[in-house]
Amino acid sequence: MYNKEQRISVCMIVKNEEAFLKQCLESVKDHVDEIIIVDTGSTDGTVEIAQKYTDKIYFHPWENDFSKHRNQSLSYATGDWIFQLDADEELFAEDGLKLRNTVQESSTDYYFCQFHDIDKNGDVKGVFNLIRLFRNRMGMTFTQKVHNQLQTQGKGGFSKIRVKHYGYDLSEEKMTEKHLRTSNLLEEMLKVDPEDAYSRHQLAASYSMHREYEKAIEHGEMALEIMRRKKLRNEFFFTTFYLVAQGYYTLNDMESAERVCLEAIEFFDMHLDACHILAAIYFKQRSIEHCRDMSLRYLSIYQQLHDDPSKIGSGSCYCHNLNKRSEIFTGLACIHFLEKEYDITDIYFRKAFDDSGKLMERAENICRFYLEQGMDEKAIQWLTTAFEIGYLQGKTPETFKDRSNLSLKIGKNFLLQGALDWAHECLELANDSDLTLDEKLEKRLLQTLLFWSNGAIDDLIQKLESLMMFLGLNTDRCLDSFDDLGTLVYDIVELLCERRQWHPAELALNLAFQIAPSLFEPEKFQQLLAGAEQ
């Protein structure tokens, strides 16, 4: 039973949030005691959606001040604890019980929750901590018009409650609207106080998100200059360093990016993002030892942050690259490949693949690496993995479009393993226009083997007729029995051997023997096939 003395109020402000509001409210409805919503002028279906979850909806006209409206929502809360959410956020499905247990067992007054920014592709863009769970009636309120912050009271702590943030899953138009609204408010604040390093930092973040990297660098460098001059140590500079370094890196100014990253590491010795960028810079420059050092440093910091999420810091520390461990593993694989340590290369590629995420895409990327190195057998192993994953998802590896011969080889392997459905799919993907004459012949022979294995005799006969036409043989033959079919295929074997096409002949002989083993003449065919060894 929940401790009824510790009631939880969800407090939200909304305006035109019909795209996200339902999934947000669904995620918390069973884990809280009341939902408070302040609407600031919605003209879409936001209010109608909210009414399905709560009757505590209050209307206040938008006054260009986020903190004011957040505080309005707090004023209506009757719970002992407030869980503050935005409409484009969602509690992790498995964390509802954590929310209840946290407030029941707490001797703390406010908690940081871990936020996972989700981009349009469903990937984690960044991870950070924010205070979103706090005791009611202690005088804790929000300040600042934009990028508001909670003024805390009492003792704080870090919870294991996780929230997904979908603020980047917007149309281009919506993202531009959001950027303009935020940047205009920040510009107004900077007119009042040009030395406001935090607002300068937030303006850099807004421009970076809008891909205006020159402006992001400009405002970020100004924030860092204020930091140096005033000897500030605020945590948000952790992110400022990243915004500036990433801007330089994107604009291909590697020297400036390296400078900023090295300063970031000196300022924050656990700056994971700076290590990630430096590893990428040194990899581009083929500075192998520096790349290795930064990669291993990244992995060490990653493990510490994984073991203790509080080390990520407060909401001012935004970790952009906590989900990029696979890239580091891939870089280390490439380093060991350059050093001809191929076994270790395989180990790191396997680590990169196993690191979760888009497994099909990762397998295919490793495949492409080996193809570029001319190591087709290793490439085929990874492409096979990519196909198997994609098949279950209804997707096809992109590599098949460029290398039909690989789908032919993988189809053959599946056929020999008895994976007939996968074999059929791969053989169908082998486009005749991209195959050599020998490969076209092999494809048809493999398909006849497949139809025989499936017991699809009518399809087998049609494919044999197609094969005979391809070989220039007369298709006017009577096929009334399996012996007739077997005789036909044995004749094809003889023809292929006469043409010294040993590999296709072996495939055809395999099929002929399966169809009519009694017609097999060992001496005749062993003598013919012995020519393949000459």
N, C-alpha and C positions, 0 to 999 in steps of 0.2 A: 504493500500500500504506500502511496505517495504521502509525504508529510504535508498535510493540508495547511499547516501553519506557515509553510514556505511556498506561497503562491507566486507564480511567474506571470508577468504581463509582457506580451510582445508589443512594442511601440514602434510605429512606422509613420513616415510622411510619404504621400504619393501624389503623382500628377501624371495622368496619361500613361499608366503602367500595365495596360491590359495584356501586353505580350508576355510578361513575366509573373504577374501577381499571383495567378492561380498556383503555379508550382511552388512559389514561396510559401503561401499559406498552407498548402497541402503538407509541406515538410514539417510544419510546427504545430498544426492544429491539435494533434493528439498528445502533445508534450507540454502544453502551457495551459494556464487557467483563464486568460482573457487575451483578446487581440484588440489593440487600440490603433485606429487609423485616422490620421489627419489628412484630409484631401485639400490640396491647394489650388483646385480649379480644373479638374479633369473634364475633358470633353469627349472621351471615348468610353469604353465599357468598364473602366476601372471600378467605379462605384458599384455597379451591378455585380461584378465578381466579388468584391469585398463583402457585400451584403449576404452572400452565401456562407460566409465564415464568421461574421460578427455583426452585432447591431450597435457596436460602439464606434461609429463613424462620425467624425466631426469636420466641419467645413470652415476653413480659414483662407482668405484670399492671399495669393502669393505676394510676399513683401521683399523678395530679393535677399533673403536672409535665412540660410539653412538652419543655423543654430536656433533662431527664434522659433521656427516651426517644429524642430525636434523637441525643444523645451515645452512647446504647447502639447505635444503628444505625451510627454512625461507627466504633465499636470493632470491628465485624466486617469493615470494608472492607479489601480487599487492593490496591486500585488506587492509582495514583500521584495521581489526581485524584478528587475527590468531587463528584458532581452531585446536589444535594439537591432532591428533589421531594416534593410532597404528592399524594395520590391524586386530588384534584380539579383537577389541573394537567396540561397537555399540551404537549409540545414542538411548535412550529410544524413542519409537515411538511417544509418546505424548509430547516430550520435544523439538521438532523442533521449535515450535512457541516461546518457552521460550528462545531459543538461539537467535532468531531474536530480540525479545523484549529486551533482556538483553543489546545487543550492541546499540540498538536505544536509550534507555533511560539512558545510563550509564554516570556517572561522575567519574567512577573508571577506573583504567588502566589495571588491571588484575583480574581474577576471579578464585576461586577454584570451581571445579565441583565435584559432588559426584559420586564416582565409586563403583560399585557393582561387586565384584568378583564372577563369576558363576562357580561352579564345574561341574564335568562330569555328575552328576545326575540332574543338573539344579537348585541346591540349591545355596543360597547366602553364599559364604564362608567367606566373610568379606566386610566391608564398610569403605571407606576412602575418603579423599578429596585431589585433586591434582589441581595445577594450569595448566589449559589447554586452557584457553581463555584469550588472552592478546592483547593489542594494538600493531600494527605493527609500525616500524620505530621509536621506542623509545630506541633501543639498547639492548633490552632484548634477551639474548642468553642462550644456554645450556652449562653446564660445566660437567666434569667428563666423563671418558670413558664408564662407566657402571653405571646404576641407576642414570642417568644424572638428573641434577636439573636446573631449569630455574633461571637465575639471574635477579631478578625483578627490575623494576624502577617504581616510582610513588606510587599511592594508590591502595591497594588491597581490595577485598571483597569476599563474599561467595554467589554463585548463587544457584538456585534450578535446574540447569541442571544436569541430571543424565546420566551416561554412564555405559553400561554393559561391563565387561572385561571377555573374554573367555580364558585367557592364561593357565588355568588349564585343559581345555578340549582337551588334547593332548594325543597321544599314549604314552606308557611307554618309547618307544625309543626316541620320541621327547622331553619328559620331561627330560630324562637323558642327551640328547644333550644340552638342554637349561641350565641344572644345571652345566654341565662341562664347557660350554662356560662362564657362569657367574662366577663360582668359580675360574676359572683360571685367569680371568681378575682381580678379587679382590685380589687373592694371589699375583699377580704382584704388585698391588698398595700397599699392606701391606709390601712387601719387601723394598719399598722406604720409607714408613712411618708406622712402626709397631704400632704407637700410634694413628692411624687414627681410632677413635671409630666408625665412620659411616660405613667405609668399613668392620670393624670387625662385626658390627651389620648386614650388608647385607650378609656377609658370613654365619652368624648364620641362617639367613632367608633362604638362598639357601639350606643349609644342612637340615634344618627343613622340607622344602618342599619336599626334596628327602628322607625323613624319616631316615636320619642319625642323630638321636637325641643326641647321645653322643657328636658328633662334633658340633652340634648346641649349646648344652649347653656349651661346651668348649669355643667357640668363643663369645657366648653371655655373659658368665661370665667375660671374658676378657674385653668386651666392658663396662660392668657395673663397673668393677674394675677401668677402666680409668675414667669413669664418677664420681665415688666416690673420687678418688685421685685428679682429676682436678676440682672437684665441678662443673661439667657441668650440664646444665639444658635443653639440646636439646629435642625437642618433640619426636624424633625417639626412645628415650629410653623407651617411652610408649610401643612400640612394642617389644623392646629387652626384657623387663621384661616378656612379654607374652611368647616369644619364649623359654626362659629359663624355666619358670614355667611349660609350656605345655610339654616341653621335660622331665622334672623330673616327671610330672604326668603320662606321657605315659610309662615311665620306672618304674612306681610304687614306686617312692621315694617321698612319701607324705610329709615327714618332710621338705625336701628341697623345694618342690613345695610350701608348705605353707609359708616358710620363704621368698621366692622370692615374692610371691603375697602380703604378708603383707608389704614388703618394697615398692612394686609398689603402693599400696594404699597410703602409706605415701608420696610417691613422686608425684603421681597423684591422687588426692582425688576422681576423677571421672573415675577411671580405671575399666570400665565395665568388661573387660576380666578377671581381677584378681578376681573380685567378683564372676564371673561365676565359675572359677576353685575352689575357696575357698568353694563355696556352694556345689560343687561336692565332694570335699575332706571331708567336715564335714558330708555330707550325708553318704558317705562310712563308716565313723568312728562312725556313729549314734550319732554325737554330735548335737542333735536336735536344741537347742537354737542358736548355732553358725550358723548352716545351715539356720535357719529361718532368722536370722539377715542379713546374706550375700545375701540371696534371695530377701529380701525386699529392701536392698540397691541396688541390681542390678535393680529391677523394678523402683526405684526412678530415678536412673541415666538414665535408658532407656527412661523414659518419658521426661527427660530434653533434651536428644539428639534428640529425635523424634520431640520435639517442636522447637528446635533450632539446625539445622544440623551443624552450625559453631562451636558448642561446641565439635564436634568430633576432631577439630583441623586441622592442615595442613596435607599434604600428609605423613608426618613422623609418624602420629598417625594412625595406622591401627586397626580398631575395628573388631576383629575376631568373636565376639559373639553377635553382634547386632540383629541377627536373631534367637537367642536361648531362647527367652522369653518363648516359649512353654515348654522348658525343666525346666525352673524355676517354672512355674506353676505346672508342673507334680511333681516336688520335693515337693512343698508345699502341693499338694494333698496327697502325701504319708505321709508327716509329720502329717497332720490332721487325716489321717486314723489311724496312730499309736496312736494318742491321742483319738481315737474313736469318732471323730467329723465328722460323715459320711456325714452330709449335706454340710459342708464346703468342704469336700473331693470332692463331686460331683461338687460344684461350681468351684473349681480349675481345675478339669479335663475338665469341659466345656470351661473354659478360655484357657486351653492348646489346645483343639480341635479347637476353634474358631480363633486361632492366625494366621491363614493362613498357606499355605504350603501343604504338602501331607496329605490331610484329611483322606483318606482311611487308610493309615498307622497309623496315630495317633489314629483313632477310634479302630483299631485292637489292638494297644498296650494297650489302656485302657481296652479293652475286656480281654486281657491276664492277666492284673493285677488282675481283679476281678475273673477270673478263678482260679488263684493261691491262692486267698483268699477263694475259695469255694463259691463265691457269683454268682451262675450261672445266676440268673435272670437279674442282672445288666450287666453281661457279654453279655448276649443275646441282650440286648438293644443296646450296642455299636457294637456288631458284625452285627446286623441288619443295623445299620448306615453304617458300612464299606461295607456291601454287596450292599446297595443301591447306594453308591458312585461308587463302583467298577463296578457295572452292567452297568452304563452309560459310563464307560471308557473301557468296554470289559475286565475287570480284575476280578479275584476271590480271596477273602480273603484266606490267607495261613492257617488260623485256621481251615477252613473246611477240610483240608487234614488230620489234626490230630484229629478232633472232628466231625465226620460225624453226630453224634446224634444232634449236634447243628444246622446243616443245616436242619435236619429233623424238629426240633422244630420251626425254623424260617420259613421254608416252610409252616408249619401248620398255623402259625400266619398270613402269607400273604394270605393263602387260605381263612381263616375266614374273612379277611378284604376285600376280593374280588380282591386282586392284583394277578391275575392269572398267568401272565407271570413270575413274580418274584417267585411265589409259584412253578411253574413248574421247574424253574432253580434250586432252592434250593433242591427240592426233587430229581432231577437228580444227584445233587452233593453228596447226601447221599449214600455213598458207602456201598453196602450190606456186604462186608467182614469186615467192622468195626462196624456193628450193631448187637445188640442182636436179638434173635428170635422175641421178642415182638416188637422191633423197626422195624424189617423187615416187620412184619405184619402191623404195623401202617403205614409204608411207602406205602404199596400197597393199603391200604384203602384210604389214602389221595390222591393217584393218581387216584383212581376210582372216588372220589369226584371231583377232578380237571377236569377229562374228562367230567363228567356229567355237571359241571358248564360251560365248554367250548362248550358244545353241540357236543362233539366228540364221537358219539355213537359207532362207530366201534372200536375206541381205548378203550372205556369203556368195551366193550364185551371182547376184548382181555385181558385186565387187570383183569377182573373178572375170566376168565378162569385160568390166572396165579395165582390168589388168591386162587381159588378152589384147584388147584394142591398143592399150598403151605400148605393148610389146610388138604390135603388128601381126598378131596371130589371128587365124580364122576363128570367129566366135560361133560358127554354125556347127555345134557339137551337141549330141544327145546326152543329157545328164539325167538318167533315170534311177541311179543308185549311188551309194557312197563310193562304190568301186569306180564308177564313171568319174565322180568328182576327184577321187584319188589319182586316177590315171591322168586326168587333165593336169593336176598340179605336178605330178612326176614329170610330165612332158615339159612343163614350165621350168622345172629344175634343170633338166637336160639342156634346154635352150640357154639358160643363164650361165651354166657351166661352159657351154661352147663359146659364149661371149666373154668368158673369164670374169664374170660378175659374181665373184665367190661369196661375198657377204649376203647379197640377196638370195643366191642359190641356197645358202644354208637356212635362211628363214623359210624359203619355200619348201625345202625338204622336211623341216620341222612340221609344217602344216600337213604335207602329204602323208607323212608317217602317222600323224594323229588321225587323219581321215581314213586311210586304208593301210594299216600296218602289214597286212598280208601281202600286199603288192610290192613291198620294199625289197629291193635286190641289193644286198650289202656290198657285194664285190663291185657291182656296176657303179654305185653311187660313191662308195669309198674311194674308188679309183678316180672318179671325176672330181670329187671334192678335194682330193689330195693336191690338185693343181693350185689351190689357194696358198699352199706352203711354198710353192716354187717361185 
